[in-house]
Amino acid sequence: MNGAFAQPLLFNDTPPSLQTRLTVIVPVRNEADQLTETLEALRKQLDGNSLPLNPLLYEVLLLANNCTDSSFDIARRYQQKYPAFHLHIAQVHLPPEKANIGTVRRMLMDEAYRRLTSLGRSDGIIASTDGDTVVDSHWVYNIMLEMAKGNDAVGGRILTRPDQSSVRLFHLRDVMYRTLVAKAEALFDPCLHDPWPRHFQHFGASIAVTCHMYEQVGGLPETPYLEDEAFYRALLRIDAKVRKSPHVKVYTSTRLQGRVAVGFSEQLRYWSIMNQGNQCQLAEPAGAVITRLSNRQQLRLCWQKRNQGVHTDLLKRIALELFIDSDWLIEQFKKSRFFGEIWEMIDERMTSGQWITQWKPVPITVAIRDMRNYLVR
């Protein structure tokens, strides 16, 4: 798996329980204020009848990396206090070039993969969250439930607690817009494995994947940050079944001081600057969203019937509406192995070509209004 196990084994002292079906990974860096609540939520998981979930079904791997606070000591004391809770902890001090969330999350997911497959579980589940995140009481159960339906990966809904932050309105508008886009996807380009209701998130605070698919995709991409987004793109590239379940939920912090130069905290800082400057959020217009989704659905149907021949007239019409070269599209259609692979290339061409001049961003309030109008027609 692309050298996935080149690093030393981090949790080799205690092997996984033979009943383990899911391994939770928690990267931690200076989370002393939040960590106990994070661990409490993971320990107190419930089943479908809201009874305590069998603790043998899942384990938690916590890696404290480059901490300068008491995070590791808090985790150690918690482990000692609740020995029946399958919490395994380790700490590392990585060199500056490796001390990033991408490296640490990959180390943890690789270790989870190793432990689960050592039990012969290719259907074992690797579930990622974060040290500043509190999972829902049915988080583990609902992930397992979605995987039992044949999905390869599950993205959870990441919620923030209401606060009086000046950027709260920016965040809520962004959530509303993206939720409407997700609903448009379900209507204009429906996927059987990800029906409505669904959401739009697939990030490290709540993303789960089977061991089989983790291996198929080559593990977590080697990138210092936005590793969750790169992983999601890699899953789509090989047509993995990704379910964005509204039943899988977590609650995360809205701190402005994040651990990386990009990510949610950086987005919040950007919105804060916009708010101070009385600037307006912008978004892709509703017409562009619907045009893209409608053509993606037509292309997907064409792809599913490709063994019956290439429908060149349809491909030319799609190319025209998406402002890409038709000859290039026909060529890529013939040689691509996966639909996700060809759509990723199309999307890249669209965002660097005439599409972005044809469909200029509009105020997000306008985009929300127009999207609602499309969805009630």
C-alpha positions as CSV (number, residue, x, y, z in Angstrom):
1,M,0.0,0.0,0.0
2,N,2.6,2.6,-1.2
3,G,4.8,2.1,1.9
4,A,1.9,2.5,4.3
5,F,3.7,0.7,7.1
6,A,7.1,2.2,6.8
7,Q,6.8,4.0,10.2
8,P,7.2,2.0,13.4
9,L,4.1,0.3,14.8
10,L,2.6,2.7,17.3
11,F,0.1,0.5,19.2
12,N,1.8,-2.8,19.3
13,D,1.6,-3.4,23.0
14,T,-2.1,-4.5,23.0
15,P,-3.6,-6.4,20.1
16,P,-7.2,-5.6,19.0
17,S,-10.0,-7.7,20.4
18,L,-11.1,-10.5,18.1
19,Q,-14.6,-8.9,18.0
20,T,-13.3,-5.6,16.8
21,R,-15.2,-4.3,13.8
22,L,-14.3,-0.7,13.8
23,T,-11.2,1.3,14.8
24,V,-11.6,5.0,15.7
25,I,-8.5,7.2,15.1
26,V,-8.0,10.5,17.0
27,P,-5.1,12.8,16.1
28,V,-4.4,15.1,19.1
29,R,-2.2,18.2,19.3
30,N,-2.7,20.5,22.3
31,E,-6.3,19.6,23.0
32,A,-6.1,19.5,26.8
33,D,-9.2,21.7,27.2
34,Q,-11.4,19.5,25.0
35,L,-10.0,16.0,25.2
36,T,-11.9,14.6,28.1
37,E,-15.3,15.5,26.5
38,T,-14.0,13.9,23.2
39,L,-13.1,10.7,25.0
40,E,-16.3,10.6,27.1
41,A,-18.4,10.7,23.9
42,L,-16.4,7.9,22.3
43,R,-16.7,5.7,25.4
44,K,-20.5,6.2,25.9
45,Q,-21.6,4.9,22.5
46,L,-25.1,3.5,22.1
47,D,-26.7,0.9,19.8
48,G,-29.9,1.1,17.8
49,N,-32.0,0.6,21.0
50,S,-30.1,3.4,22.8
51,L,-28.4,0.8,25.0
52,P,-24.7,0.8,25.6
53,L,-22.8,-0.5,22.6
54,N,-20.8,-3.6,23.1
55,P,-17.3,-2.1,23.9
56,L,-15.6,-5.1,22.2
57,L,-16.9,-4.0,18.8
58,Y,-14.7,-1.0,18.5
59,E,-11.4,0.5,19.7
60,V,-9.9,4.0,19.8
61,L,-6.4,4.8,18.7
62,L,-5.2,8.2,20.1
63,L,-1.9,9.7,18.9
64,A,-0.6,12.8,20.7
65,N,1.7,14.5,18.3
66,N,4.1,17.3,19.2
67,C,2.0,18.3,22.2
68,T,3.3,21.1,24.5
69,D,0.3,20.8,26.9
70,S,-1.1,18.0,29.1
71,S,-3.0,16.2,26.4
72,F,-1.1,12.9,26.6
73,D,-1.3,12.9,30.4
74,I,-5.1,13.5,30.3
75,A,-5.5,10.6,27.8
76,R,-3.3,8.3,30.0
77,R,-5.3,9.1,33.1
78,Y,-8.6,8.5,31.2
79,Q,-7.3,5.2,30.0
80,Q,-6.4,4.1,33.5
81,K,-9.7,5.2,34.9
82,Y,-11.8,3.2,32.3
83,P,-9.9,0.0,31.5
84,A,-12.9,-1.6,29.9
85,F,-12.9,1.2,27.3
86,H,-10.6,0.0,24.5
87,L,-8.5,3.2,24.3
88,H,-4.9,2.9,23.1
89,I,-2.6,5.9,23.3
90,A,0.8,6.8,22.0
91,Q,2.8,10.0,21.5
92,V,5.3,11.1,18.9
93,H,7.5,14.2,18.3
94,L,7.8,14.6,14.6
95,P,10.3,16.8,12.8
96,P,8.9,20.1,11.5
97,E,8.5,18.9,7.9
98,K,6.4,15.9,9.2
99,A,4.6,17.6,12.0
100,N,1.3,18.2,10.2
101,I,-2.2,16.7,10.3
102,G,-1.8,14.9,7.0
103,T,1.1,12.9,8.2
104,V,-0.4,12.1,11.6
105,R,-3.9,11.1,10.3
106,R,-2.2,8.9,7.7
107,M,-0.1,7.2,10.4
108,L,-3.2,6.5,12.4
109,M,-5.3,5.3,9.6
110,D,-2.5,3.0,8.4
111,E,-2.2,1.6,11.9
112,A,-6.0,1.0,12.1
113,Y,-5.9,-0.8,8.8
114,R,-3.0,-3.0,10.0
115,R,-4.8,-3.9,13.2
116,L,-8.1,-4.7,11.5
117,T,-6.6,-6.7,8.7
118,S,-4.5,-8.7,11.2
119,L,-7.9,-10.1,12.3
120,G,-8.7,-11.0,8.7
121,R,-11.3,-8.2,8.5
122,S,-11.2,-6.6,5.0
123,D,-14.6,-5.3,5.9
124,G,-13.3,-3.7,9.0
125,I,-14.0,0.0,9.4
126,I,-11.5,2.8,9.9
127,A,-13.3,5.8,11.4
128,S,-11.6,9.2,11.7
129,T,-12.4,12.0,14.1
130,D,-10.5,14.8,15.8
131,G,-9.3,15.7,19.3
132,D,-11.5,18.8,19.4
133,T,-14.6,17.0,18.2
134,V,-17.4,15.3,20.2
135,V,-19.1,12.4,18.3
136,D,-22.8,11.8,18.6
137,S,-23.9,9.0,21.0
138,H,-24.9,6.7,18.0
139,W,-21.9,7.6,15.8
140,V,-20.2,4.2,15.8
141,Y,-23.5,2.3,15.4
142,N,-24.7,4.5,12.5
143,I,-21.4,4.2,10.7
144,M,-21.7,0.4,10.9
145,L,-25.3,0.6,9.8
146,E,-24.4,2.6,6.7
147,M,-21.5,0.3,5.9
148,A,-23.8,-2.7,6.2
149,K,-25.8,-1.3,3.3
150,G,-22.8,-1.9,1.0
151,N,-21.2,1.6,1.2
152,D,-17.4,1.9,0.9
153,A,-17.1,5.1,2.9
154,V,-19.3,7.3,5.1
155,G,-19.0,11.1,5.6
156,G,-20.6,12.4,8.8
157,R,-22.4,15.7,9.3
158,I,-20.1,18.1,11.2
159,L,-22.1,20.5,13.3
160,T,-20.9,23.5,15.3
161,R,-22.4,24.7,18.6
162,P,-24.4,27.9,18.4
163,D,-22.3,30.9,19.5
164,Q,-22.3,34.7,19.3
165,S,-19.4,34.8,16.9
166,S,-19.5,37.6,14.3
167,V,-19.0,34.9,11.6
168,R,-21.9,32.7,12.6
169,L,-24.1,34.2,9.9
170,F,-21.4,33.6,7.2
171,H,-21.2,30.0,8.4
172,L,-24.9,29.4,8.4
173,R,-25.3,30.9,4.9
174,D,-22.5,28.6,3.7
175,V,-24.2,25.6,5.2
176,M,-27.5,26.5,3.7
177,Y,-26.0,26.9,0.2
178,R,-24.1,23.7,0.3
179,T,-27.2,21.8,1.7
180,L,-29.2,23.1,-1.2
181,V,-26.5,22.0,-3.7
182,A,-26.6,18.5,-2.0
183,K,-30.4,18.4,-2.5
184,A,-29.9,19.4,-6.1
185,E,-27.4,16.6,-6.6
186,A,-30.0,14.1,-5.2
187,L,-32.6,15.4,-7.7
188,F,-30.6,16.1,-10.8
189,D,-27.9,13.4,-10.5
190,P,-29.2,10.8,-8.1
191,C,-27.0,8.0,-6.7
192,L,-28.7,4.9,-5.2
193,H,-26.2,4.6,-2.5
194,D,-26.5,8.2,-1.4
195,P,-30.2,9.3,-1.5
196,W,-31.8,12.3,0.0
197,P,-31.7,13.2,2.9
198,R,-27.9,13.6,2.6
199,H,-25.4,16.4,3.4
200,F,-22.2,17.8,1.8
201,Q,-19.4,16.9,4.2
202,H,-16.6,14.4,4.1
203,F,-13.9,15.7,6.4
204,G,-11.5,14.3,8.9
205,A,-13.7,15.1,11.9
206,S,-16.0,12.3,10.6
207,I,-15.0,10.1,7.7
208,A,-15.1,6.3,7.8
209,V,-13.9,3.8,5.2
210,T,-13.7,0.0,4.9
211,C,-10.2,-1.6,5.0
212,H,-10.9,-3.0,1.5
213,M,-11.5,0.4,0.1
214,Y,-8.7,2.0,2.0
215,E,-6.3,-0.4,0.3
216,Q,-8.0,0.0,-3.1
217,V,-7.5,3.7,-3.0
218,G,-3.9,3.5,-1.8
219,G,-4.4,4.8,1.7
220,L,-4.6,8.5,2.7
221,P,-2.8,10.7,0.2
222,E,0.6,12.1,1.3
223,T,-0.2,15.8,1.7
224,P,0.5,18.0,4.8
225,Y,-3.0,19.4,5.0
226,L,-6.5,19.0,3.4
227,E,-5.7,15.3,3.4
228,D,-9.4,14.6,4.0
229,E,-10.4,16.4,0.8
230,A,-7.6,14.6,-1.1
231,F,-8.8,11.3,0.3
232,Y,-12.4,12.1,-0.8
233,R,-11.3,12.9,-4.3
234,A,-9.3,9.7,-4.5
235,L,-12.4,7.7,-3.4
236,L,-14.6,9.4,-6.1
237,R,-11.9,8.8,-8.7
238,I,-12.4,5.0,-8.5
239,D,-16.2,5.2,-8.1
240,A,-16.3,4.3,-4.4
241,K,-19.7,4.4,-2.8
242,V,-19.6,7.3,-0.5
243,R,-22.6,7.9,1.7
244,K,-23.1,11.3,3.4
245,S,-25.4,10.2,6.1
246,P,-27.3,12.8,8.2
247,H,-27.5,10.2,10.9
248,V,-23.7,10.2,11.4
249,K,-23.0,13.4,13.3
250,V,-20.3,15.1,15.3
251,Y,-19.9,18.5,17.0
252,T,-16.7,20.4,16.6
253,S,-15.1,23.6,17.8
254,T,-15.3,27.0,16.0
255,R,-11.9,28.2,17.1
256,L,-10.2,30.8,14.9
257,Q,-6.7,29.5,15.8
258,G,-6.3,26.2,13.9
259,R,-3.5,23.7,13.6
260,V,-2.9,24.3,9.9
261,A,-2.7,27.2,7.5
262,V,-5.8,26.0,5.7
263,G,-9.0,24.3,6.9
264,F,-12.1,25.2,8.8
265,S,-10.4,27.6,11.2
266,E,-8.8,29.4,8.4
267,Q,-12.2,29.7,6.6
268,L,-13.6,31.2,9.8
269,R,-10.8,33.7,9.9
270,Y,-11.4,34.6,6.3
271,W,-15.1,35.2,7.0
272,S,-14.2,37.3,10.0
273,I,-12.1,39.6,7.8
274,M,-14.9,39.7,5.3
275,N,-17.3,40.7,8.0
276,Q,-15.1,43.5,9.3
277,G,-14.8,44.8,5.7
278,N,-18.6,44.5,5.1
279,Q,-17.8,42.2,2.2
280,C,-20.3,39.8,0.7
281,Q,-19.9,36.0,0.4
282,L,-19.9,34.8,-3.2
283,A,-21.0,31.4,-4.6
284,E,-21.5,29.6,-7.9
285,P,-24.9,30.7,-9.3
286,A,-27.8,28.2,-9.2
287,G,-28.0,28.0,-13.0
288,A,-24.4,26.8,-13.1
289,V,-25.0,24.2,-10.5
290,I,-28.0,22.8,-12.2
291,T,-26.3,22.8,-15.6
292,R,-23.3,21.0,-14.3
293,L,-25.4,18.4,-12.4
294,S,-27.8,17.7,-15.3
295,N,-24.9,17.1,-17.7
296,R,-23.1,15.0,-15.2
297,Q,-26.2,12.8,-14.9
298,Q,-26.4,12.5,-18.7
299,L,-22.8,11.6,-18.9
300,R,-23.1,9.1,-16.1
301,L,-26.0,7.3,-17.9
302,C,-24.0,7.3,-21.1
303,W,-21.1,5.8,-19.1
304,Q,-23.2,3.1,-17.7
305,K,-24.2,2.1,-21.2
306,R,-20.8,2.5,-22.8
307,N,-20.6,-1.2,-23.7
308,Q,-23.4,-0.6,-26.1
309,G,-21.3,2.0,-28.0
310,V,-20.2,5.6,-27.6
311,H,-23.1,8.1,-28.1
312,T,-21.0,10.8,-29.7
313,D,-23.8,13.2,-30.4
314,L,-24.8,13.3,-26.7
315,L,-21.1,13.7,-25.7
316,K,-20.8,16.7,-28.1
317,R,-23.9,18.3,-26.6
318,I,-22.5,17.8,-23.1
319,A,-19.2,19.2,-24.1
320,L,-20.9,22.3,-25.6
321,E,-22.9,23.0,-22.4
322,L,-19.8,22.5,-20.2
323,F,-17.5,24.6,-22.4
324,I,-15.0,21.8,-23.0
325,D,-13.5,20.4,-26.2
326,S,-15.8,17.6,-27.6
327,D,-13.0,15.6,-29.2
328,W,-11.1,15.6,-25.9
329,L,-14.2,14.5,-24.1
330,I,-14.9,11.6,-26.5
331,E,-11.2,10.5,-26.2
332,Q,-11.3,10.5,-22.4
333,F,-14.6,8.8,-22.4
334,K,-13.2,5.9,-24.3
335,K,-10.0,5.4,-22.3
336,S,-11.1,6.2,-18.7
337,R,-11.5,3.2,-16.3
338,F,-13.9,4.9,-13.9
339,F,-16.6,7.5,-14.2
340,G,-15.2,9.4,-11.3
341,E,-11.8,9.6,-13.1
342,I,-13.3,11.3,-16.2
343,W,-15.5,13.6,-14.2
344,E,-12.6,14.9,-12.2
345,M,-10.7,15.8,-15.4
346,I,-13.8,17.5,-16.8
347,D,-14.2,19.5,-13.6
348,E,-10.6,20.6,-13.8
349,R,-11.1,21.8,-17.4
350,M,-14.3,23.6,-16.5
351,T,-12.7,25.5,-13.6
352,S,-9.8,26.7,-15.8
353,G,-11.7,27.5,-19.0
354,Q,-14.7,29.4,-20.4
355,W,-17.0,28.0,-17.8
356,I,-15.8,30.4,-15.1
357,T,-16.2,33.4,-17.4
358,Q,-19.7,32.3,-18.4
359,W,-20.8,31.6,-14.8
360,K,-19.4,34.3,-12.6
361,P,-19.9,34.1,-8.8
362,V,-22.9,35.9,-7.3
363,P,-23.8,37.0,-3.8
364,I,-24.5,33.8,-1.8
365,T,-27.9,35.2,-0.7
366,V,-28.8,35.4,-4.4
367,A,-27.5,31.9,-5.1
368,I,-29.6,30.5,-2.2
369,R,-32.7,32.2,-3.3
370,D,-32.3,31.0,-6.9
371,M,-31.4,27.5,-5.8
372,R,-34.6,27.3,-3.7
373,N,-36.6,28.4,-6.7
374,Y,-35.1,25.6,-8.9
375,L,-35.8,23.0,-6.2
376,V,-39.5,23.9,-5.8
377,R,-40.3,23.8,-9.6
